[in-house]
Amino acid sequence: MATQPTRADARGNRARILEVAEEVFGRGGSAASTEEVARLAGVGIATVFRHFPTKQILVEAVLVRHFDRLCERARGLAESDDPGPAFFGFFGQIVADAAGKLAIIEAFTDAGGDVGGKAAQGPRDLREAVGVLLRRAQDAGAVRTDAGLDEVHALLVGVSRAVAHIRLDERARARALEIVFDGLTPR
């Protein structure tokens, strides 16, 4: 039996559910509920579960979508005429979004999700995309050539986790990034 194409309203519901779920789980982590997602998406809970049979599947889809969007953004920035600001701006964006991303990961693992499954590809793809931005920024003379992807990735993860867990205000976060960026800038 051939699969029926998804109706436009069903596709719209799915997209709205994912958009709202990213916000809800990014804010509430594992304490967030599928009921809240349904309410804010303007659909019934049955509609949520028709698209995503379990909370784990829903949060995994949110996580995959989140990483896909970050990778898409990085790939777009890789074509920038000004690779230095593209690299540093993307680094700052990842740090700014860290609390939400970590809350989604928490919700995913608490729902029984396997970080080694389908959701594991996103971080690998993102690391690769950051590597492209880094190389382009280094080629442009905006980032030290002796800073490898391993070190830069460690800085990115470390600053992101610190900012998320300490909950730095905007001013302190900007200053922390300024210090990191100063260390990455060639002398």
Sequence and secondary structure as in RCSB ss.txt:
>XXXX:A:sequence
MATQPTRADARGNRARILEVAEEVFGRGGSAASTEEVARLAGVGIATVFRHFPTKQILVEAVLVRHFDRLCERAR
GLAESDDPGPAFFGFFGQIVADAAGKLAIIEAFTDAGGDVGGKAAQGPRDLREAVGVLLRRAQDAGAVRTDAGLD
EVHALLVGVSRAVAHIRLDERARARALEIVFDGLTPR
>XXXX:A:secstr
       HHHHHHHHHHHHHHHHHHHHHGGG  HHHHHHHHTS HHHHHHH SSHHHHHHHHHHHHHHHHHHHHH
HHTT S HHHHHHHHHHHHHHHHHHHHHHHHHHHHTT  TTSGGGHHHHHHHHHHHHHHHHHHHTTSS TT  HH
HHHHHHHHHHHHHHHHT  HHHHHHHHHHHHHHHS  
